[in-house]
Amino acid sequence: MKKYIFILVIFITSEVYSQTHFPDSNAIWNVNHINSAGTPTGEMLYGLKGDTLINDTLYNKLYTLSDTTLSVENLQNYIGGFRKEGQKVWFKPAYWTYQNILLYDFSASSGDTVWHKGIAYNEFNFDQHQLAYSIIEEIQTENGIKTYSIIRGTDGLSGEWYENIGSNFGLFGSIIQFPLVGDTYNLACFKHNDTVKYQSNLMCNKCFCSGLTGIDEKKNNTDWINIFPNPAQNLLTIEVQKPYSKIMVEIIDEKGSIIYRKESLDSPISLNDSIHGIYFVKLSVDNETITRKLIIE
């Protein structure tokens, strides 16, 4: 009597069980904010340090930073957490409306559409989550980095994802846009385990242009501008002590959101609706642009 032995071979694709190497700690992203004129106005630092359990799920904690290191004293505001699911990277905002946003799907193939389930305009409103998607056009390796050429579905801009790093639009570049004011972001630098893995800083030829926020606050020949008090609480006074024909006053938060903009010098400016933290006052006076750091307490 013949015996037949059947061998069942189960093929399990590596995609299901492979895990993205997106960082889970000791990582810093430096992001340029770019205004509607195409001029970079500053740097915003994000750092990944520590983890937390939310509904029994482990998230890696993301903070804004006051300097270029991950020391405890430099951790500013906890803004949310990352979690990895195979080749997908999810973000859970700490205080935004929509709670689980798919930032990146590195398992996607050319021609795929990735729905992010979240979107933010300049006011960081995630309610319109059905609009956020990216179309994967091409995948190739450049300088050792797997690069996804994408079309951002919300505004049609071409961009790139960098595997285990982020996007050329910045860490949250796939979901954040400024349709009303035309501003955008640029990923200036990514540093992991004290090693620079990516650099494209529009403000200087370094990962970080300077310490602290990276804003170069040179005051040479700008003594005719006074901004006080600083730190400020309820009111901010701006004085321009020279004649001018036109002026634009902007106050920008660390995420690049413009919280105040006016083409006149109305002083004092009310800060009652502003969250405590670090901001930037940008003055465009005739042909000069000056940026100063502002702390609101």
C-alpha positions as CSV (number, residue, x, y, z in Angstrom):
1,M,0.0,0.0,0.0
2,K,1.5,3.3,-1.1
3,K,1.6,6.1,1.4
4,Y,1.4,9.7,0.2
5,I,2.8,12.4,2.2
6,F,1.5,15.8,1.5
7,I,3.6,18.7,2.6
8,L,1.8,22.0,3.0
9,V,4.1,24.9,2.4
10,I,2.8,28.2,3.6
11,F,4.4,31.3,2.1
12,I,4.2,34.3,4.4
13,T,5.2,37.5,2.8
14,S,7.8,39.5,4.6
15,E,5.6,42.6,4.3
16,V,3.2,41.3,6.9
17,Y,5.8,40.6,9.6
18,S,8.6,43.1,8.7
19,Q,8.8,46.1,10.8
20,T,9.7,49.6,9.6
21,H,12.9,51.0,11.1
22,F,11.3,54.3,11.7
23,P,13.0,55.6,14.9
24,D,11.4,55.0,18.2
25,S,13.8,57.1,20.3
26,N,16.8,59.4,20.2
27,A,15.8,61.2,17.0
28,I,15.6,64.9,16.1
29,W,13.8,66.4,13.0
30,N,14.6,70.0,12.0
31,V,12.0,71.6,9.8
32,N,12.2,74.9,7.9
33,H,9.0,77.0,7.7
34,I,8.7,78.6,4.3
35,N,6.4,81.6,3.7
36,S,4.3,82.3,0.6
37,A,7.2,84.2,-1.0
38,G,9.4,81.1,-0.8
39,T,11.6,82.5,2.0
40,P,12.5,80.2,4.9
41,T,11.6,82.0,8.1
42,G,12.9,79.7,10.8
43,E,13.6,76.2,12.1
44,M,11.3,74.0,14.2
45,L,12.8,71.2,16.2
46,Y,11.0,67.9,17.1
47,G,12.5,65.2,19.3
48,L,11.5,61.6,20.0
49,K,12.2,60.5,23.5
50,G,10.6,58.0,25.8
51,D,7.3,56.1,25.4
52,T,3.8,55.8,26.9
53,L,0.9,53.4,27.0
54,I,-2.4,54.7,25.5
55,N,-5.3,52.2,25.7
56,D,-2.7,49.4,26.1
57,T,-0.9,50.4,23.0
58,L,2.8,51.6,23.1
59,Y,3.5,55.0,21.6
60,N,6.9,56.8,21.3
61,K,6.6,60.3,22.7
62,L,7.3,63.3,20.4
63,Y,8.2,66.8,21.8
64,T,9.0,70.2,20.5
65,L,12.5,71.1,21.5
66,S,14.1,74.3,22.8
67,D,17.6,73.3,21.7
68,T,19.4,70.8,19.5
69,T,19.7,68.0,22.1
70,L,17.3,65.6,23.8
71,S,18.1,66.5,27.4
72,V,15.2,66.7,29.7
73,E,15.4,70.5,30.1
74,N,15.1,70.9,26.3
75,L,11.8,68.9,26.0
76,Q,9.1,71.5,25.6
77,N,5.6,70.5,24.6
78,Y,4.5,66.9,24.3
79,I,2.6,66.9,21.0
80,G,1.8,63.2,20.5
81,G,3.1,59.8,19.9
82,F,4.2,57.5,17.1
83,R,3.5,53.8,16.8
84,K,4.6,51.3,14.1
85,E,2.4,48.7,12.5
86,G,4.5,46.7,10.1
87,Q,5.7,49.2,7.5
88,K,3.1,51.8,8.6
89,V,3.8,54.8,10.9
90,W,0.9,56.1,12.8
91,F,0.7,59.4,14.8
92,K,-1.7,60.0,17.7
93,P,-1.9,63.8,18.4
94,A,-1.9,64.8,22.1
95,Y,-4.6,67.5,21.6
96,W,-5.8,67.6,18.0
97,T,-9.2,66.5,17.0
98,Y,-8.5,63.4,14.9
99,Q,-6.8,60.7,17.0
100,N,-5.0,58.3,14.8
101,I,-3.3,59.5,11.6
102,L,-1.4,57.4,9.2
103,L,1.7,59.4,8.4
104,Y,3.5,56.9,6.2
105,D,3.0,53.5,4.6
106,F,6.4,52.2,3.5
107,S,4.8,49.0,2.2
108,A,2.9,50.9,-0.5
109,S,3.8,50.2,-4.2
110,S,3.9,52.4,-7.2
111,G,0.4,53.4,-8.2
112,D,-1.0,53.0,-4.7
113,T,-3.1,55.7,-3.0
114,V,-2.4,56.0,0.7
115,W,-5.2,57.6,2.8
116,H,-3.8,59.4,5.8
117,K,-7.0,59.7,7.8
118,G,-6.0,63.2,8.9
119,I,-5.3,66.7,7.5
120,A,-4.4,70.0,9.0
121,Y,-4.6,73.5,7.6
122,N,-2.8,76.4,9.1
123,E,-5.0,76.1,12.2
124,F,-4.2,72.4,12.6
125,N,-7.7,71.3,12.1
126,F,-7.9,67.5,11.5
127,D,-11.6,67.3,10.9
128,Q,-11.4,67.1,7.2
129,H,-9.6,63.7,7.3
130,Q,-11.3,62.3,4.2
131,L,-9.3,64.7,2.0
132,A,-5.8,63.6,3.0
133,Y,-4.1,61.1,0.7
134,S,-0.9,60.6,-1.2
135,I,-0.4,58.9,-4.6
136,I,2.8,56.9,-4.9
137,E,4.2,57.6,-8.4
138,E,7.7,55.9,-8.2
139,I,9.9,54.2,-5.7
140,Q,13.7,54.2,-6.1
141,T,16.8,54.3,-3.9
142,E,18.8,57.5,-3.8
143,N,22.0,57.9,-1.8
144,G,21.2,54.8,0.1
145,I,17.7,56.0,1.0
146,K,14.5,54.4,-0.3
147,T,12.6,57.3,-1.8
148,Y,8.9,57.4,-2.7
149,S,8.0,60.0,-5.2
150,I,4.4,61.1,-4.3
151,I,1.7,63.5,-5.3
152,R,0.0,65.1,-2.3
153,G,-3.7,64.7,-3.0
154,T,-4.8,67.7,-1.0
155,D,-3.1,70.3,-3.1
156,G,-1.4,68.3,-6.0
157,L,2.1,69.2,-5.0
158,S,4.9,66.7,-5.9
159,G,7.0,65.5,-3.0
160,E,9.0,62.7,-1.6
161,W,8.9,60.3,1.3
162,Y,12.2,59.0,2.7
163,E,11.9,55.6,4.3
164,N,12.4,55.7,8.1
165,I,13.1,59.4,8.0
166,G,10.0,61.4,6.9
167,S,9.0,63.7,4.0
168,N,10.7,66.5,2.1
169,F,7.8,68.6,3.3
170,G,8.8,67.9,6.9
171,L,7.8,65.3,9.5
172,F,4.1,66.0,9.1
173,G,4.4,67.1,5.4
174,S,1.9,64.6,4.1
175,I,-1.0,66.0,6.0
176,I,-0.2,69.6,6.8
177,Q,-0.7,72.4,4.2
178,F,-1.5,76.1,4.1
179,P,-4.0,76.5,1.2
180,L,-5.0,80.0,2.2
181,V,-1.6,81.6,2.8
182,G,0.6,79.5,0.5
183,D,3.1,78.6,3.2
184,T,4.9,75.2,3.3
185,Y,7.6,73.2,5.1
186,N,11.0,71.7,4.2
187,L,12.8,68.9,6.0
188,A,16.1,70.6,7.0
189,C,17.7,67.8,8.8
190,F,17.2,64.4,10.4
191,K,19.5,63.2,13.2
192,H,19.3,59.7,14.8
193,N,21.5,58.3,17.5
194,D,23.8,61.4,17.1
195,T,24.3,60.7,13.4
196,V,23.0,63.0,10.7
197,K,21.0,60.8,8.2
198,Y,19.6,63.5,6.0
199,Q,20.3,67.2,5.5
200,S,18.8,69.9,3.2
201,N,18.7,73.0,5.3
202,L,17.5,76.1,3.4
203,M,18.9,78.5,6.0
204,C,22.5,77.4,6.3
205,N,24.8,74.5,5.3
206,K,24.4,72.7,8.6
207,C,22.0,70.4,10.3
208,F,21.1,73.2,12.7
209,C,22.0,76.8,12.0
210,S,22.5,77.6,15.6
211,G,21.6,76.6,19.1
212,L,18.2,77.0,20.6
213,T,15.5,77.3,17.9
214,G,18.0,77.7,15.1
215,I,16.8,81.3,14.4
216,D,19.7,83.6,13.8
217,E,18.8,86.6,15.9
218,K,21.5,89.0,14.8
219,K,20.5,92.5,15.8
220,N,23.1,94.3,13.7
221,N,21.6,97.5,12.3
222,T,18.2,96.6,13.7
223,D,18.3,98.7,16.9
224,W,15.4,100.6,15.4
225,I,13.1,97.7,16.4
226,N,11.9,97.2,19.9
227,I,9.7,94.2,20.9
228,F,8.7,94.0,24.5
229,P,8.0,92.6,27.0
230,N,9.8,89.3,26.3
231,P,8.7,87.0,27.8
232,A,5.2,88.3,27.3
233,Q,1.9,87.4,28.8
234,N,-1.2,89.3,27.7
235,L,0.1,92.1,25.5
236,L,3.0,92.6,23.1
237,T,4.4,96.0,22.0
238,I,6.3,96.5,18.8
239,E,8.1,99.8,18.1
240,V,9.7,100.7,14.7
241,Q,11.8,103.8,15.2
242,K,12.4,104.8,11.6
243,P,10.2,105.9,8.7
244,Y,8.8,103.2,6.5
245,S,6.3,102.9,3.7
246,K,4.9,99.4,4.2
247,I,5.0,96.8,7.0
248,M,3.9,93.3,7.6
249,V,3.7,91.9,11.2
250,E,3.5,88.1,11.7
251,I,3.6,85.9,14.8
252,I,4.5,82.3,14.0
253,D,4.3,79.4,16.4
254,E,6.8,76.5,16.6
255,K,4.8,74.4,14.1
256,G,4.9,77.1,11.5
257,S,1.3,78.2,12.0
258,I,0.8,82.0,11.6
259,I,-1.3,83.0,14.6
260,Y,-1.2,86.7,13.8
261,R,-0.8,88.6,10.5
262,K,-1.4,92.3,9.8
263,E,-0.2,94.8,7.2
264,S,0.0,97.6,9.8
265,L,1.6,98.2,13.1
266,D,-1.1,97.9,15.7
267,S,0.4,98.0,19.2
268,P,0.0,96.6,21.7
269,I,-1.0,93.1,20.3
270,S,-3.3,91.0,22.4
271,L,-1.9,87.5,23.3
272,N,-4.8,86.3,25.4
273,D,-5.7,83.5,23.0
274,S,-2.1,82.2,22.6
275,I,-0.8,79.0,24.2
276,H,2.3,79.3,26.3
277,G,5.5,78.5,24.4
278,I,8.1,79.8,21.9
279,Y,7.0,81.9,19.0
280,F,8.7,84.0,16.3
281,V,7.9,87.6,15.5
282,K,8.5,88.3,11.8
283,L,8.6,91.9,10.6
284,S,8.8,92.8,7.0
285,V,9.6,96.5,6.8
286,D,10.0,97.8,3.3
287,N,12.8,95.6,1.9
288,E,14.0,94.2,5.2
289,T,12.8,91.1,7.1
290,I,13.7,90.7,10.7
291,T,12.8,87.6,12.9
292,R,12.9,87.6,16.7
293,K,12.2,84.9,19.1
294,L,9.3,85.5,21.5
295,I,8.4,83.6,24.6
296,I,4.7,83.7,25.7
297,E,4.1,82.7,29.4
